[in-house]
Amino acid sequence: MTLHLPDPQGGLRAYEPRAEPFAPTPGSPFTSRTVFSAAHVVADPFADTSPDSPAAVDWDATLAFRRHLWAHGLGVAEAMDTAQRGMGLDWAGAAELIRRSAAEARAVGGRIACGVGTDQITDQITDQITDRTTGGSLAGIRTAYEEQLAVVEESGAQAILMASRALAATARGPEDYLEVYGHLLRQAADPVILHWLGPMFDPALEGYWGSADLDAATDTFLEVIAAHPDKVDGVKISLLDAQREIDLRRRLPQGVRCYTGDDFNYPELIAGDEQGHSHALLGIFDPLGPLAAEAVRVLDTGDVTGFRALLDPTVELSRHLFQAPTRFYKTGVVFLAWLAGHQSHFTMVGGLQSARSLPHLARAYELADGLGLFPDPKLAEERMRNLLSLYGVNR
């Protein structure tokens, strides 16, 4: 049955939903790439909360979604920005998420890596994060990182050292990044993933690694890695700049992986070139899970053309979800999870379901439906129709 979807100009356009979903072929574990999906959290829709309240998480639905990703062969990157770290999920909630997800990973044999940051002290340095007029304590930042690293390591998960708003607000220059990260890498029990998250994902991270000049910042980042190559499994680059990632990738020490976090250019970066390729740690693989897994298995056979034929058509959806302001991409991710039947509601931690407009969500539905991402297209259509009715579209 025809849906009438709103467009950005304020009108309605007719859309005929797809009748059949994309049907992935179950397969063996990936052999050519290491692939993580950064997974979202499912809010508890019946909790009496406000935007400033601690997150209320539906643990059953949240863990069920992780089992869905593991079932398709994807690793789970847990408690990252996709899970609303710093945008509704506080450290207490993230710590519980890490413990529960790591235990679930052990139970099902799934791969998991978890975010380590400093968000438990963010509220103490709001002024520094906002205007950088005062300095915080590097010792306090190290302690915050250490607390979170201990939780992740005790859970049995791999650690991802995430970019720190507190460090961005406090560091006087590259030497402070070298000192803090060197300290953490020396004490890490196992090799970690370093995460460079650009300001398009979090404006508070402008000038990370001690400089707004990305060439200078890259040099500092590589200096951290070169000093401790045995403690760095890989680096996740989220700058939405394919050529910069390729250039950095070619400068990494032997054995250090590059995990693309570029949700605009991931097919070409994962496919790689004659000098190497990127692995993946992507938020867009949350809604793309089964299709992305199918594409990687095709790539495992050496069929780059077949891989690109599957994954290239998904880029329009990804660029739509991650359009500026990019940090609100989570709203589209959770919206698609609801339409796909992975959760019973479109409610988010902190009320962020309101962060994108109805025309934005309608276009996300149209693009995802066109790709066959909904296991039950009729359910997705029904839920989209209900949302349209809620906004006053009654035809």
Sequence and secondary structure as in RCSB ss.txt:
>XXXX:A:sequence
MTLHLPDPQGGLRAYEPRAEPFAPTPGSPFTSRTVFSAAHVVADPFADTSPDSPAAVDWDATLAFRRHLWAHGLG
VAEAMDTAQRGMGLDWAGAAELIRRSAAEARAVGGRIACGVGTDQITDQITDQITDRTTGGSLAGIRTAYEEQLA
VVEESGAQAILMASRALAATARGPEDYLEVYGHLLRQAADPVILHWLGPMFDPALEGYWGSADLDAATDTFLEVI
AAHPDKVDGVKISLLDAQREIDLRRRLPQGVRCYTGDDFNYPELIAGDEQGHSHALLGIFDPLGPLAAEAVRVLD
TGDVTGFRALLDPTVELSRHLFQAPTRFYKTGVVFLAWLAGHQSHFTMVGGLQSARSLPHLARAYELADGLGLFP
DPKLAEERMRNLLSLYGVNR
>XXXX:A:secstr
  EEEE TTS EEEE   SS          SS  EEEE    B TTS   TTS   B HHHHHHHHHHHHHTT E
EEESSGGGTBTTTB HHHHHHHHHHHHHHHHHHT  EEEEE  GGGGGGGHHHHHH  S   HHHHHHHHHHHHH
HHHHHT EEEE   HHHHHH  SHHHHHHHHHHHHHH SS EEEEEE TTT GGGTTGGG SSHHHHHHHHHHHH
HH GGGEEEEEEESS HHHHHHHHTTS TT EEEE  TTTHHHHHH BTTB  EEEESTHHHHHHHHHHHHHHHH
TT HHHHHHHHGGGHHHHHHHT SSGGGHHHHHHHHHHHTTSSS    GGGGGGSS HHHHHHHHHHHHHHT  S
SHHHHHHHHHHHHHHTT   
